[in-house]
Amino acid sequence: MDIKIDKSKWSISSQRSSGGHHDEDAQYYENIAYRCYKCSCSCVFTAEEQKEAYEVTQKFVWWIPTRCSKCQEDLNTLLARDHEYQELWNSDKESVKQDEPLMKDWLHVIKDIESYGKKSNQSMITCLVKCINET
């Protein structure tokens, strides 16, 4: 089934661009092959996924996924855990500083996030290592 491109639904910046991965005269989305950054598996950014990404969620038209759905799900879980730890740190820093297993786990989470190609909070890594060494 052909998935028609509706450039009027693209973000303003996408409408101003040269059309991303699509020929200027393209009328339909075409599947785009890519390799997952984390696990290196071959993946396909389907025409349906492109329509959703560009026309509904308004991602910039040059954007394509960098991770397979499994690795993206795993990364989202890690990011949620990192966020929970950060919230805990912000609300009760002194208790966190006394909980070495928690700090080690948080450090592991942050380093795992890096392995998915995301930048990590280097200052938090430094702080956690310092706190762990002091306990």
N, C-alpha and C positions, 0 to 999 in steps of 0.2 A: 504494500500500500504506500502510495506516495504521500509525503507529508509536506504540504505547501508552506512556503516561507511567507510570512506576513511582516515585512520590515517595518510597517507602521506601529507594530507592537514592541519593537526593539526599544531599548533605552535610547535617549537622545544622543548620548555619546556613541552608541553603536550605529545609529542611523547616520552619523557624521563620518564614520570610519569607512574604509574601503570594502567592508563586507566580511571581514574575518576570513574564515576558511572556505568561504563560498565565493564562487565566481560572481562578478558584478551582475550578470544576467541570469543567475541561477533562480529557478522558480520553486525548487523542492530541496529539502534537506537531504543529505546523503550521509550514510554511516561513516564515521571516522575512526580508524584504528589507532590505538595508542598502547603504550606499555606502562603498567603500574610502577610507580616510583619505588614502592616498598617491596613488593614480592616479584616484580618483573614479569608477571603474567600478561599475556596478550588480552586486550580488552577492546570493546567497541562502544563508542559514544553514538548511540542510535539516533536516528532522525527524530524519533519521538522525544528522546531525552533533550535533544537540542532545542526543539520547539518549546519544551517546558523551561529550559534554562534561559533561553534568549527572549522569549515572548511573555513568559509568565513571571519568572523570578528576576528578569531583567539583568542577567549576567551580561558582561561585555562580550560582544560577538566574537572576539578572538579567544575567549576562555574555552579551554577543554579540560576535562578532569585529568588529574595526575595520578589518582589512585583507583584501584578496582573498588567495587562496592563493599567487599569484605574488609579491605584495609581502611577504607573511609569510615566504616562503622567502628572499627577498632580504634581509629584515631579519635573519632567523636567521643567514645567512651573515655579515653585517656584525657581528652580536653575537659570533659565534665568532671572527672576526678581531680584534675589540677585546679579547676575552678572551685570545687568544694574545699580543697586544702587551702586555697588562697582566701576564701571566705572565713574559714576557721582561723587562719593566721591573722586576718584583719580584726576578728572579733575577740580572740584570746591568744595573743602571741606568746605570752609567758607559759601557758599550758602546753602549747605546741613545742616550745623550746625544751620542755621537760620530757617529751615523749619521743625518745630516740627511734623506736620502730616506725612511728608515724613519719618522722622526718626522712628516714631512709626510704620508706615507701614513696613519699612525695618526690624525693630526688630521683628515684627510679622512674617514676611516671614522667617527670620532666625530660629525662634523658631518652626515654622511649619515644616521646613526642618528636624529639630531634630526628629519630631514625625514620620518621615519616616525611621528612623534608620540611618540617616547620621550624621556624626560629624559636629558640627557647629563651626564657628569662634568665640571662646569665647572672644578673645580680642576685636573683633568688637562689640559684645554684650555689653561688659563692657564700651567701648567707647560711644556707642549709648545711653546707660542708663545715663552715666555721662553728655553727651550733652543735653539730654532731661531734666534732672534735673536742668541744668543751664539756660534753656530757660524760 
